[in-house]
């Protein structure tokens, strides 16, 4: 899952990025409203963590522009502004969730996983595709009841596929969920990752849709 963090406090941004990456998120960070507004409009993210007090352009203005442009990315607002009027303004601008500072970074992870799950149409925290089950709360996978041992890259790919189960996920979009913004996209290594996952859950579960991308298939049980 790919997340954009808009936070001008360097230490806090670093801490958030570290915690999110440890949970297999791909993380891009911007420290001002102009950059985060541009990234959110031009790149594909599963969710955004947005501070309201950004330099250059405040978070509320960025969020209002995204929503005016029909950008529906889930947004978790982080701010030191704790009054109800501030929260109401955030929700009116289009925020999906709101967290006041100080907070536990682990709570950000939990809230983001819930936002992303719901944005993909999954009400339950456990997503099933055939014998494969993804616990969106813990980030763990099981296959036929046994825990899957996955590398960070494998977990990123498989979580992207199961959130969109039975749908084709374009290769570029999948690659963007493996590599961060400033990294070189390597489709050959993506093929290798897909091959490793297939050996763990069976070749038939991941279809290659030639010229388009990949699809995770399996009847719900």
C-alpha positions as CSV (number, residue, x, y, z in Angstrom):
1,X,0.0,0.0,0.0
2,X,1.3,3.4,-1.0
3,X,0.9,6.4,1.3
4,X,1.8,10.1,1.0
5,X,2.8,11.9,4.2
6,X,2.5,15.7,4.2
7,X,4.2,16.9,7.4
8,X,6.6,19.8,7.8
9,X,7.9,18.7,11.2
10,X,11.0,16.8,9.9
11,X,11.4,14.6,13.0
12,X,7.7,13.6,13.1
13,X,7.7,12.9,9.3
14,X,10.7,10.7,9.7
15,X,9.1,8.8,12.6
16,X,5.9,8.3,10.7
17,X,7.7,7.1,7.6
18,X,9.8,4.7,9.6
19,X,6.8,3.1,11.3
20,X,4.8,2.9,8.1
21,X,7.7,1.3,6.2
22,X,8.2,-1.2,9.0
23,X,4.5,-2.2,8.3
24,X,5.3,-2.7,4.5
25,X,3.8,0.6,3.3
26,X,5.5,2.4,0.5
27,X,5.9,6.0,1.7
28,X,6.5,9.3,0.0
29,X,7.1,12.4,2.1
30,X,6.5,16.1,1.3
31,X,7.1,19.0,3.7
32,X,5.0,21.7,2.1
33,X,1.5,22.2,0.7
34,X,2.6,22.9,-2.9
35,X,4.5,19.7,-3.2
36,X,2.0,17.5,-1.5
37,X,-0.8,19.1,-3.6
38,X,1.1,18.3,-6.8
39,X,1.9,14.7,-5.7
40,X,-1.6,13.9,-4.6
41,X,-2.9,15.1,-7.9
42,X,-0.5,13.4,-10.2
43,X,0.5,10.1,-8.4
44,X,-1.6,7.2,-7.3
45,X,-1.8,6.7,-3.5
46,X,-3.9,4.5,-1.4
47,X,-4.1,7.1,1.3
48,X,-2.7,10.5,2.5
49,X,-1.6,11.6,5.9
50,X,-2.1,15.4,5.8
51,X,-1.0,18.0,8.3
52,X,-3.2,21.1,8.2
53,X,-0.4,23.6,9.1
54,X,1.8,23.2,6.1
55,X,3.9,26.0,4.7
56,X,3.4,27.2,1.1
57,X,-0.3,26.1,1.1
58,X,-2.3,25.0,4.1
59,X,-3.6,21.5,4.3
60,X,-7.3,22.5,4.1
61,X,-6.7,24.3,0.8
62,X,-4.9,21.3,-0.6
63,X,-7.7,19.0,0.4
64,X,-10.4,21.2,-1.0
65,X,-8.6,21.4,-4.3
66,X,-8.3,17.6,-4.5
67,X,-12.0,17.1,-3.8
68,X,-12.9,19.8,-6.3
69,X,-10.9,17.9,-8.9
70,X,-12.6,14.6,-7.9
71,X,-9.5,13.2,-6.3
72,X,-11.1,10.6,-3.9
73,X,-7.9,9.4,-2.2
74,X,-8.7,8.7,1.6
75,X,-7.2,11.4,3.7
76,X,-6.2,11.2,7.4
77,X,-5.8,14.7,8.8
78,X,-3.1,15.2,11.5
79,X,-3.1,18.5,13.3
80,X,-2.5,20.2,16.6
81,X,-5.9,22.0,16.2
82,X,-8.2,20.1,18.5
83,X,-11.4,22.2,18.7
84,X,-14.6,20.9,17.2
85,X,-14.8,23.8,14.7
86,X,-11.3,22.8,13.4
87,X,-12.4,19.2,13.1
88,X,-15.7,20.2,11.4
89,X,-13.7,22.3,8.9
90,X,-11.5,19.3,8.1
91,X,-14.4,17.0,7.5
92,X,-16.2,19.7,5.4
93,X,-13.1,20.0,3.3
94,X,-13.2,16.3,2.6
95,X,-11.2,14.6,5.3
96,X,-12.0,10.9,6.0
97,X,-10.5,10.8,9.4
98,X,-9.0,13.2,11.9
99,X,-6.2,12.7,14.5
100,X,-5.0,15.4,16.9
101,X,-1.4,15.7,18.0
102,X,0.2,14.2,20.1
103,X,-0.6,10.7,18.9
104,X,0.9,7.3,18.7
105,X,2.4,6.5,15.3
106,X,0.9,3.0,15.6
107,X,-2.6,4.5,15.7
108,X,-1.8,6.2,12.4
109,X,-1.0,2.8,10.9
110,X,-4.2,1.3,12.2
111,X,-6.4,4.1,11.0
112,X,-4.8,4.1,7.6
113,X,-5.3,0.4,7.1
114,X,-9.0,0.8,8.0
115,X,-9.4,3.8,5.6
116,X,-7.7,1.9,2.7
117,X,-9.8,-1.2,3.4
118,X,-13.0,0.7,3.4
119,X,-12.1,2.7,0.3
120,X,-11.7,-0.6,-1.6
121,X,-15.2,-1.7,-0.5
122,X,-14.2,-4.2,2.2
123,X,-16.2,-3.9,5.4
124,X,-14.4,-6.7,7.3
125,X,-10.8,-6.4,8.5
126,X,-10.2,-9.9,7.1
127,X,-10.3,-10.1,3.3
128,X,-10.6,-13.6,1.8
129,X,-9.7,-14.7,-1.7
130,X,-10.1,-18.5,-2.0
131,X,-7.8,-20.1,0.6
132,X,-5.8,-16.8,1.0
133,X,-6.8,-14.5,3.9
134,X,-5.4,-11.0,4.5
135,X,-5.8,-9.5,8.0
136,X,-5.7,-5.8,7.2
137,X,-5.3,-4.9,10.9
138,X,-2.1,-6.9,11.4
139,X,-0.9,-7.0,7.8
140,X,-0.5,-10.8,7.9
141,X,-1.5,-13.3,5.3
142,X,-2.6,-16.9,5.8
143,X,-3.0,-19.6,3.2
144,X,-5.1,-22.7,4.0
145,X,-4.9,-21.6,7.7
146,X,-1.0,-21.4,7.7
147,X,0.9,-18.1,8.0
148,X,2.5,-17.0,4.7
149,X,6.1,-16.0,5.1
150,X,6.5,-13.1,2.7
151,X,9.3,-10.5,2.1
152,X,8.3,-6.8,2.4
153,X,8.1,-6.5,-1.4
154,X,6.0,-9.7,-1.7
155,X,3.6,-8.4,1.0
156,X,3.3,-5.1,-0.8
157,X,2.4,-6.7,-4.0
158,X,0.0,-9.3,-2.5
159,X,-1.9,-6.7,-0.4
160,X,-2.4,-4.5,-3.5
161,X,-3.8,-7.5,-5.4
162,X,-6.1,-8.8,-2.7
163,X,-7.5,-5.4,-1.9
164,X,-8.6,-5.4,-5.6
165,X,-9.3,-9.2,-5.8
166,X,-10.8,-10.4,-9.1
167,X,-9.9,-7.1,-10.7
168,X,-7.0,-6.4,-13.1
169,X,-4.3,-4.3,-11.4
170,X,-2.1,-2.5,-14.0
171,X,1.6,-3.3,-13.9
172,X,2.6,0.4,-13.4
173,X,0.1,0.8,-10.5
174,X,1.4,-2.4,-8.9
175,X,5.0,-1.3,-9.4
176,X,4.2,2.1,-7.7
177,X,3.1,0.1,-4.7
178,X,6.5,-1.6,-4.5
179,X,8.9,1.3,-5.2
180,X,8.8,4.8,-3.7
181,X,8.6,8.0,-5.8
182,X,12.3,8.5,-6.3
183,X,13.1,4.9,-7.0
184,X,13.6,3.4,-10.4
185,X,10.7,1.2,-11.5
186,X,12.0,-2.3,-12.4
187,X,9.3,-4.4,-14.1
188,X,11.7,-7.4,-14.4
189,X,12.1,-7.5,-10.6
190,X,8.3,-7.2,-10.3
191,X,8.0,-10.3,-12.4
192,X,10.4,-12.1,-10.1
193,X,8.3,-11.0,-7.0
194,X,5.1,-12.3,-8.7
195,X,6.9,-15.6,-9.4
196,X,7.9,-16.0,-5.8
197,X,4.4,-15.3,-4.6
198,X,3.0,-17.8,-7.0
199,X,5.3,-20.5,-5.6
200,X,3.8,-19.8,-2.1
201,X,0.1,-19.7,-3.0
202,X,-0.2,-21.5,-6.3
203,X,0.3,-20.4,-9.9
204,X,-3.4,-20.4,-10.6
205,X,-4.2,-17.6,-8.1
206,X,-2.4,-14.8,-9.9
207,X,-3.4,-14.4,-13.5
208,X,-1.3,-12.5,-16.0
209,X,-3.6,-10.4,-18.2
210,X,-1.3,-9.8,-21.2
211,X,-0.8,-6.1,-21.9
212,X,-2.6,-5.0,-18.9
213,X,-1.4,-6.4,-15.5
214,X,-2.2,-9.0,-12.9
215,X,-5.4,-10.3,-11.3
216,X,-5.7,-12.3,-8.0
217,X,-8.6,-14.8,-8.4
218,X,-10.3,-17.2,-6.0
219,X,-13.8,-18.0,-4.9
220,X,-14.7,-16.6,-1.4
221,X,-15.2,-19.4,1.1
